[in-house]
Amino acid sequence: MLKRNRKNDHYWQFWEANDVTTVRRFFFLILVIAGIISIAVFFDWWFRQDHVASVPLYVLLSLIVWYGILRMIIIWINYLGIKKPERIEPEKGLKVAIFTTSSPGEPLSMFDKTLEACANITYPHTTYLLDDTQDPRFRAVAEKHGAVWLELVGLPGAKAGKVNKALQMVKEDFILIMDPDHIPFPNFLDEVLGYFKDEKVGFVQVSQAYYNQYRSFTARGAAEQTYTFYGPTMMGMYGFGTSVAIGANCTFRKKALESIDGHGVGLAEDLITAIRLHAAGWKSVFRPVVVSRGLVPEDFGSFCKQQLKWSRGVFEVLFSEWPRLFKKLTGWQRLSYLAISTYYLVGVTTFLYVAIPFLYFWAGWLPANMDFGIFLIKGLPIVIIALLIYLYVQHWLSHPPGERGLHWRGMILKFATWPVFFLGAMLAVVNAEIPYIPTAKKQLKVLALIPDH
């Protein structure tokens, strides 16, 4: 047996880390198997002839129930692919640009803090402010922090339009797109650039985190909705070769963006860009580290505007990008983008769940003849195992100390905004256009306390 000493400390750390991961994966697999068995039992009970009261309504009810269960199974399978890339030291001398964009109405003080933080990033780079405010103060604040000011006014495509124009103007090989409401840490680029040693890597995404999430119920709930996604969900997608770009905090290889004629334009421009890059054969990396913190909506109105934009935008991927690029994607990429682009159907399914009881009370229409007690007995194991899985995968959260829990605020907020999701789906069906809606941002009076910094 090897003695633990300084000479083999690295060996023991590696072995212990992998041993813990193996044990966690084993117990997680047991939970998934138990979950699949409970779903199979429920399936056998659900689809029985004597349960059918009205064929059309029974079919409709079955579609919305099993849509939710199928999504849950896909998430569980995705968790089986959880993978965390080891840190790779970046090469020296890479040419790196940081893009941040400004629009009319955004507070100048926010850019003062963000550009100051960008200047403090240790890896050599050039920061560019892509500005269309026509306010001379923005040029002054850019120059104050050593950033290059580019005036880009009247371009179509909102944020993506400015990014694409700037791509034609800069010489750097790697582009970090930083939302102006995020404050990056000095080690940001050191954590992502090493992965570009693989010439096939097109972009590297890191976790998003927030420093204002404790300021209101809405802010806390909105942040809670992201914890699992920026942890086990994205780690699983990375394990299956499908980690996606999520707007802010994503570093791109310029050559990759040029290969798809620039950053995607749309309400879900990040997702459009990601699916096009994957279809073009580029690989992606998800690095689950917190190297910046930003703003999350603090009031319910701002949150609803953000969700309307996203719910309308992701359907652009479903109706346009996914069918067009289907043959160029891997099997799991097809399934992942289908799952992501149909996420906001939860608005439609919730509407139907609410409508079905009213159809019974008003018109006497009953979709199914089921004993409610037996329904609970058959369905409760699925709920319990799903909850256990949700809690168990929190071993892989990007920032476990502050992110573990039931996240009940996020659940309440999700249910409260189902009419917004429903509206987004309806707007997508009729192909109605809505303007690009920047998330409302409050002026930053202080740099906030960021313990990870």
Beta strands, then each sheet from edge to edge (+ up, - down):
strand 1: 96-102
strand 2: 126-131
strand 3: 148-151
strand 4: 174-177
strand 5: 183-184
strand 6: 201-206
strand 7: 250-253
strand 8: 283-287
strand 9: 292-293
sheet 1: 3+ 2+ 1+ 4+ 7- 6+ 8+
sheet 2: 5+ 9-
end
